[in-house]
Amino acid sequence: MLGLGDIWVALGFWLMVLSSILCVVYGIINWNKGGVTEEELKEEQEWAKAEEEVEETL
């Protein structure tokens, strides 16, 4: 089996190749998906504002 000697070594090799291919396909599919939405950005700003208020009271 490709001169790898043992079935477990060959299995590990093929699983590594398969996982690499799957990672590339996943990256291509999700290449231009949106990042942070406006709602998430507003929520982060509210958290930061609340955190500043808490720090000021301490």
Biopython code that builds the backbone (N, CA, C, O; Angstrom):
import numpy as np
from Bio.PDB.StructureBuilder import StructureBuilder

atoms = [
    (1, "MET", "N", (0.840, -1.173, 0.000)),
    (1, "MET", "CA", (0.000, 0.000, 0.000)),
    (1, "MET", "C", (0.885, 1.237, 0.000)),
    (1, "MET", "O", (1.194, 1.773, 1.064)),
    (2, "LEU", "N", (1.289, 1.687, -1.151)),
    (2, "LEU", "CA", (2.140, 2.846, -1.355)),
    (2, "LEU", "C", (3.501, 2.720, -0.666)),
    (2, "LEU", "O", (4.173, 3.724, -0.432)),
    (3, "GLY", "N", (3.904, 1.502, -0.344)),
    (3, "GLY", "CA", (5.192, 1.293, 0.292)),
    (3, "GLY", "C", (5.248, 1.786, 1.720)),
    (3, "GLY", "O", (6.336, 2.036, 2.238)),
    (4, "LEU", "N", (4.101, 1.933, 2.374)),
    (4, "LEU", "CA", (4.069, 2.438, 3.740)),
    (4, "LEU", "C", (4.214, 1.328, 4.782)),
    (4, "LEU", "O", (4.379, 1.614, 5.967)),
    (5, "GLY", "N", (4.156, 0.089, 4.362)),
    (5, "GLY", "CA", (4.442, -1.023, 5.253)),
    (5, "GLY", "C", (3.256, -1.512, 6.051)),
    (5, "GLY", "O", (2.856, -2.665, 5.885)),
    (6, "ASP", "N", (2.691, -0.718, 6.885)),
    (6, "ASP", "CA", (1.634, -1.135, 7.793)),
    (6, "ASP", "C", (0.321, -0.467, 7.412)),
    (6, "ASP", "O", (0.315, 0.657, 6.911)),
    (7, "ILE", "N", (-0.782, -1.150, 7.648)),
    (7, "ILE", "CA", (-2.095, -0.602, 7.315)),
    (7, "ILE", "C", (-2.397, 0.649, 8.141)),
    (7, "ILE", "O", (-3.057, 1.566, 7.652)),
    (8, "TRP", "N", (-1.921, 0.695, 9.390)),
    (8, "TRP", "CA", (-2.191, 1.840, 10.259)),
    (8, "TRP", "C", (-1.433, 3.078, 9.792)),
    (8, "TRP", "O", (-1.943, 4.193, 9.899)),
    (9, "VAL", "N", (-0.250, 2.894, 9.289)),
    (9, "VAL", "CA", (0.513, 4.022, 8.755)),
    (9, "VAL", "C", (-0.170, 4.552, 7.503)),
    (9, "VAL", "O", (-0.290, 5.762, 7.317)),
    (10, "ALA", "N", (-0.622, 3.630, 6.639)),
    (10, "ALA", "CA", (-1.324, 4.033, 5.421)),
    (10, "ALA", "C", (-2.637, 4.732, 5.769)),
    (10, "ALA", "O", (-3.004, 5.720, 5.133)),
    (11, "LEU", "N", (-3.342, 4.221, 6.779)),
    (11, "LEU", "CA", (-4.588, 4.842, 7.198)),
    (11, "LEU", "C", (-4.338, 6.255, 7.726)),
    (11, "LEU", "O", (-5.075, 7.184, 7.396)),
    (12, "GLY", "N", (-3.307, 6.412, 8.537)),
    (12, "GLY", "CA", (-2.957, 7.737, 9.036)),
    (12, "GLY", "C", (-2.608, 8.692, 7.910)),
    (12, "GLY", "O", (-2.998, 9.859, 7.939)),
    (13, "PHE", "N", (-1.873, 8.204, 6.912)),
    (13, "PHE", "CA", (-1.504, 9.025, 5.764)),
    (13, "PHE", "C", (-2.747, 9.485, 5.012)),
    (13, "PHE", "O", (-2.884, 10.670, 4.706)),
    (14, "TRP", "N", (-3.657, 8.552, 4.711)),
    (14, "TRP", "CA", (-4.851, 8.904, 3.947)),
    (14, "TRP", "C", (-5.795, 9.798, 4.739)),
    (14, "TRP", "O", (-6.450, 10.664, 4.158)),
    (15, "LEU", "N", (-5.878, 9.608, 6.044)),
    (15, "LEU", "CA", (-6.703, 10.497, 6.860)),
    (15, "LEU", "C", (-6.131, 11.914, 6.897)),
    (15, "LEU", "O", (-6.880, 12.891, 6.926)),
    (16, "MET", "N", (-4.811, 12.017, 6.895)),
    (16, "MET", "CA", (-4.170, 13.336, 6.859)),
    (16, "MET", "C", (-4.457, 14.032, 5.526)),
    (16, "MET", "O", (-4.759, 15.225, 5.500)),
    (17, "VAL", "N", (-4.366, 13.302, 4.442)),
    (17, "VAL", "CA", (-4.650, 13.880, 3.120)),
    (17, "VAL", "C", (-6.116, 14.296, 3.038)),
    (17, "VAL", "O", (-6.429, 15.379, 2.545)),
    (18, "LEU", "N", (-7.017, 13.433, 3.523)),
    (18, "LEU", "CA", (-8.443, 13.738, 3.492)),
    (18, "LEU", "C", (-8.771, 14.956, 4.350)),
    (18, "LEU", "O", (-9.560, 15.807, 3.938)),
    (19, "SER", "N", (-8.177, 15.049, 5.535)),
    (19, "SER", "CA", (-8.455, 16.203, 6.392)),
    (19, "SER", "C", (-7.925, 17.494, 5.768)),
    (19, "SER", "O", (-8.544, 18.548, 5.915)),
    (20, "SER", "N", (-6.806, 17.425, 5.085)),
    (20, "SER", "CA", (-6.278, 18.613, 4.401)),
    (20, "SER", "C", (-7.217, 19.071, 3.296)),
    (20, "SER", "O", (-7.468, 20.266, 3.144)),
    (21, "ILE", "N", (-7.727, 18.135, 2.536)),
    (21, "ILE", "CA", (-8.667, 18.463, 1.457)),
    (21, "ILE", "C", (-9.935, 19.066, 2.034)),
    (21, "ILE", "O", (-10.448, 20.055, 1.509)),
    (22, "LEU", "N", (-10.447, 18.475, 3.117)),
    (22, "LEU", "CA", (-11.663, 19.005, 3.735)),
    (22, "LEU", "C", (-11.441, 20.412, 4.283)),
    (22, "LEU", "O", (-12.336, 21.252, 4.192)),
    (23, "CYS", "N", (-10.276, 20.682, 4.845)),
    (23, "CYS", "CA", (-9.979, 22.025, 5.351)),
    (23, "CYS", "C", (-9.936, 23.045, 4.217)),
    (23, "CYS", "O", (-10.427, 24.162, 4.377)),
    (24, "VAL", "N", (-9.371, 22.685, 3.102)),
    (24, "VAL", "CA", (-9.316, 23.588, 1.952)),
    (24, "VAL", "C", (-10.717, 23.851, 1.422)),
    (24, "VAL", "O", (-11.053, 24.994, 1.111)),
    (25, "VAL", "N", (-11.540, 22.814, 1.313)),
    (25, "VAL", "CA", (-12.914, 22.977, 0.831)),
    (25, "VAL", "C", (-13.711, 23.864, 1.787)),
    (25, "VAL", "O", (-14.453, 24.741, 1.343)),
    (26, "TYR", "N", (-13.566, 23.645, 3.083)),
    (26, "TYR", "CA", (-14.257, 24.471, 4.070)),
    (26, "TYR", "C", (-13.816, 25.927, 3.951)),
    (26, "TYR", "O", (-14.648, 26.831, 4.030)),
    (27, "GLY", "N", (-12.533, 26.162, 3.764)),
    (27, "GLY", "CA", (-12.030, 27.517, 3.610)),
    (27, "GLY", "C", (-12.570, 28.195, 2.369)),
    (27, "GLY", "O", (-12.891, 29.383, 2.400)),
    (28, "ILE", "N", (-12.673, 27.464, 1.290)),
    (28, "ILE", "CA", (-13.205, 28.030, 0.045)),
    (28, "ILE", "C", (-14.682, 28.376, 0.206)),
    (28, "ILE", "O", (-15.130, 29.427, -0.253)),
    (29, "ILE", "N", (-15.434, 27.497, 0.854)),
    (29, "ILE", "CA", (-16.870, 27.738, 1.037)),
    (29, "ILE", "C", (-17.107, 28.955, 1.922)),
    (29, "ILE", "O", (-18.007, 29.748, 1.647)),
    (30, "ASN", "N", (-16.321, 29.116, 2.973)),
    (30, "ASN", "CA", (-16.541, 30.188, 3.943)),
    (30, "ASN", "C", (-15.622, 31.386, 3.727)),
    (30, "ASN", "O", (-15.420, 32.167, 4.656)),
    (31, "TRP", "N", (-15.072, 31.552, 2.558)),
    (31, "TRP", "CA", (-14.065, 32.580, 2.284)),
    (31, "TRP", "C", (-14.584, 33.984, 2.564)),
    (31, "TRP", "O", (-13.941, 34.742, 3.291)),
    (32, "ASN", "N", (-15.726, 34.342, 2.007)),
    (32, "ASN", "CA", (-16.218, 35.723, 2.106)),
    (32, "ASN", "C", (-17.466, 35.850, 2.963)),
    (32, "ASN", "O", (-18.273, 36.756, 2.750)),
    (33, "LYS", "N", (-17.633, 34.974, 3.909)),
    (33, "LYS", "CA", (-18.783, 35.101, 4.800)),
    (33, "LYS", "C", (-18.578, 36.310, 5.688)),
    (33, "LYS", "O", (-17.450, 36.681, 6.010)),
    (34, "GLY", "N", (-19.677, 36.914, 6.076)),
    (34, "GLY", "CA", (-19.619, 38.137, 6.861)),
    (34, "GLY", "C", (-18.926, 37.951, 8.193)),
    (34, "GLY", "O", (-18.911, 36.863, 8.768)),
    (35, "GLY", "N", (-18.359, 39.030, 8.660)),
    (35, "GLY", "CA", (-17.690, 39.014, 9.947)),
    (35, "GLY", "C", (-18.656, 39.429, 11.036)),
    (35, "GLY", "O", (-19.633, 38.731, 11.307)),
    (36, "VAL", "N", (-18.390, 40.546, 11.653)),
    (36, "VAL", "CA", (-19.206, 41.047, 12.747)),
    (36, "VAL", "C", (-20.392, 41.813, 12.163)),
    (36, "VAL", "O", (-20.222, 42.684, 11.311)),
    (37, "THR", "N", (-21.593, 41.478, 12.631)),
    (37, "THR", "CA", (-22.782, 42.180, 12.172)),
    (37, "THR", "C", (-22.949, 43.460, 12.974)),
    (37, "THR", "O", (-22.283, 43.663, 13.989)),
    (38, "GLU", "N", (-23.846, 44.321, 12.509)),
    (38, "GLU", "CA", (-24.093, 45.590, 13.199)),
    (38, "GLU", "C", (-24.661, 45.351, 14.596)),
    (38, "GLU", "O", (-24.346, 46.081, 15.535)),
    (39, "GLU", "N", (-25.504, 44.320, 14.725)),
    (39, "GLU", "CA", (-26.073, 44.010, 16.038)),
    (39, "GLU", "C", (-24.974, 43.599, 17.018)),
    (39, "GLU", "O", (-24.974, 44.035, 18.169)),
    (40, "GLU", "N", (-24.048, 42.771, 16.569)),
    (40, "GLU", "CA", (-22.954, 42.344, 17.434)),
    (40, "GLU", "C", (-22.069, 43.529, 17.806)),
    (40, "GLU", "O", (-21.600, 43.628, 18.939)),
    (41, "LEU", "N", (-21.844, 44.420, 16.855)),
    (41, "LEU", "CA", (-21.031, 45.602, 17.119)),
    (41, "LEU", "C", (-21.699, 46.504, 18.168)),
    (41, "LEU", "O", (-21.033, 47.008, 19.073)),
    (42, "LYS", "N", (-23.013, 46.702, 18.040)),
    (42, "LYS", "CA", (-23.748, 47.502, 19.017)),
    (42, "LYS", "C", (-23.688, 46.843, 20.396)),
    (42, "LYS", "O", (-23.504, 47.522, 21.406)),
    (43, "GLU", "N", (-23.841, 45.537, 20.432)),
    (43, "GLU", "CA", (-23.799, 44.816, 21.703)),
    (43, "GLU", "C", (-22.427, 44.967, 22.370)),
    (43, "GLU", "O", (-22.340, 45.166, 23.582)),
    (44, "GLU", "N", (-21.371, 44.871, 21.580)),
    (44, "GLU", "CA", (-20.023, 45.049, 22.119)),
    (44, "GLU", "C", (-19.834, 46.469, 22.657)),
    (44, "GLU", "O", (-19.201, 46.654, 23.697)),
    (45, "GLN", "N", (-20.370, 47.465, 21.965)),
    (45, "GLN", "CA", (-20.263, 48.843, 22.424)),
    (45, "GLN", "C", (-21.018, 49.043, 23.727)),
    (45, "GLN", "O", (-20.551, 49.756, 24.615)),
    (46, "GLU", "N", (-22.194, 48.409, 23.847)),
    (46, "GLU", "CA", (-22.956, 48.505, 25.092)),
    (46, "GLU", "C", (-22.196, 47.854, 26.241)),
    (46, "GLU", "O", (-22.177, 48.387, 27.351)),
    (47, "TRP", "N", (-21.565, 46.700, 25.986)),
    (47, "TRP", "CA", (-20.772, 46.035, 27.020)),
    (47, "TRP", "C", (-19.608, 46.924, 27.452)),
    (47, "TRP", "O", (-19.317, 47.045, 28.643)),
    (48, "ALA", "N", (-18.953, 47.536, 26.489)),
    (48, "ALA", "CA", (-17.818, 48.403, 26.814)),
    (48, "ALA", "C", (-18.278, 49.600, 27.643)),
    (48, "ALA", "O", (-17.610, 50.006, 28.594)),
    (49, "LYS", "N", (-19.425, 50.157, 27.268)),
    (49, "LYS", "CA", (-19.965, 51.300, 28.001)),
    (49, "LYS", "C", (-20.318, 50.893, 29.428)),
    (49, "LYS", "O", (-20.008, 51.619, 30.373)),
    (50, "ALA", "N", (-20.955, 49.750, 29.590)),
    (50, "ALA", "CA", (-21.316, 49.268, 30.925)),
    (50, "ALA", "C", (-20.075, 48.975, 31.744)),
    (50, "ALA", "O", (-20.050, 49.235, 32.947)),
    (51, "GLU", "N", (-19.045, 48.437, 31.109)),
    (51, "GLU", "CA", (-17.802, 48.141, 31.813)),
    (51, "GLU", "C", (-17.118, 49.422, 32.284)),
    (51, "GLU", "O", (-16.580, 49.468, 33.390)),
    (52, "GLU", "N", (-17.136, 50.453, 31.456)),
    (52, "GLU", "CA", (-16.555, 51.733, 31.850)),
    (52, "GLU", "C", (-17.298, 52.321, 33.032)),
    (52, "GLU", "O", (-16.676, 52.874, 33.939)),
    (53, "GLU", "N", (-18.630, 52.212, 33.039)),
    (53, "GLU", "CA", (-19.421, 52.725, 34.147)),
    (53, "GLU", "C", (-19.095, 51.995, 35.442)),
    (53, "GLU", "O", (-19.003, 52.613, 36.502)),
    (54, "VAL", "N", (-18.923, 50.694, 35.355)),
    (54, "VAL", "CA", (-18.582, 49.897, 36.535)),
    (54, "VAL", "C", (-17.202, 50.279, 37.042)),
    (54, "VAL", "O", (-16.999, 50.413, 38.248)),
    (55, "GLU", "N", (-16.261, 50.454, 36.139)),
    (55, "GLU", "CA", (-14.914, 50.830, 36.551)),
    (55, "GLU", "C", (-14.877, 52.219, 37.191)),
    (55, "GLU", "O", (-14.090, 52.463, 38.105)),
    (56, "GLU", "N", (-15.725, 53.122, 36.710)),
    (56, "GLU", "CA", (-15.772, 54.454, 37.278)),
    (56, "GLU", "C", (-16.332, 54.436, 38.708)),
    (56, "GLU", "O", (-15.914, 55.223, 39.557)),
    (57, "THR", "N", (-17.271, 53.537, 38.957)),
    (57, "THR", "CA", (-17.867, 53.463, 40.304)),
    (57, "THR", "C", (-16.939, 52.811, 41.304)),
    (57, "THR", "O", (-17.104, 52.988, 42.511)),
    (58, "LEU", "N", (-15.965, 52.057, 40.819)),
    (58, "LEU", "CA", (-15.024, 51.397, 41.737)),
    (58, "LEU", "C", (-13.966, 52.317, 42.165)),
    (58, "LEU", "O", (-13.089, 51.931, 42.937)),
]
sb = StructureBuilder()
sb.init_structure("model")
sb.init_model(0)
sb.init_chain("A")
sb.init_seg("    ")
for serial, (resi, resn, name, xyz) in enumerate(atoms, 1):
    if name == "N":
        sb.init_residue(resn, " ", resi, " ")
    sb.init_atom(name, np.array(xyz, "f"), 0.0, 1.0, " ", f" {name:<3s}", serial, name[0])
structure = sb.get_structure()
